[in-house]
Amino acid sequence: MLTRKQQELLLFIHERMKESGVPPSFDEMKDALDLASKSGIHRLITALEERGFIRRLPNRARALEVIKLPEAYVPSLQPRRGFSPSVIEGSLGKAQSSASAPNKSAANDDSSNSATVPVMGRIAAGVPISAIQNNTHDIAVPIEMLGSGEHYALEVKGDSMIEAGILDGDTVIIRNSSTANPGDIVVALVDDEEATLKRFRRRGASIALEAANPAYETRIFPPDRVKVQGKLVGLIRRYH
């Protein structure tokens, strides 16, 4: 039998993983249970593990797997707090390449419910990789995800944004923009060489590119070294 706090934590982890595919951070668990410190979360997780409700996955920071739930569990209908990207689940169809730069979204469906967006290569959510490549193929994206403006897509490589619900292998949908507000998740080009997906912050006169994974440090740059290339508006996730 679980204590009230143990059950609250187990259900919080379960609901978060259903929504984003990744467990919440210790800080999020602490806030959700209104605990004073993360040491209380460590004790609750250990108790849940000993009772066979969760399992810690090896070689991954804070990775947890829910094995079973209380018999009286009722799924929560409450929405998740904070950033939650729009996710389209399914296969990614490929089309012939048609451009070498971000294109304006165009209708590509008889019902006019989708638009064609060019996939411009890979974007690093982790250690920066080379700058954005040319258009590799096109994908169909629901029009309601896009809104106004020009859009393009990028395939995510890395795990630095997992606590924002962005996983390695996802395809992110980006609205083309050269400006951002603090807190926006953006495509940032560093020194015209490194493209990365991070949360945009300001630190005085500097720009901070903030990861959503405590295993990665926030990177600070003078403003002349960073160019915003677009803002995240949604993502597409493929399950094998």
Secondary structure, 3 states (H helix, E strand, C coil): CCCHHHHHHHHHHHHHHHHHCCCCCHHHHHHHHCCCCHHHHHHHHHHHHHCCCEEECCCCCCCEEECCCCCCCCCCCCCCCCCCCCEEECCCCCCCCCCCCCCCCEECCCCCCEEEEEEEEEEECCCCEECCCCCCEEEEEEHHHHCCCCEEEEEEECCCCHHHCCCCCCEEEEEECCCCCCCCEEEEEECCCEEEEEEEEEECCEEEEECCCCCCCCEEECHHHEEEEEEEEEEEECCC
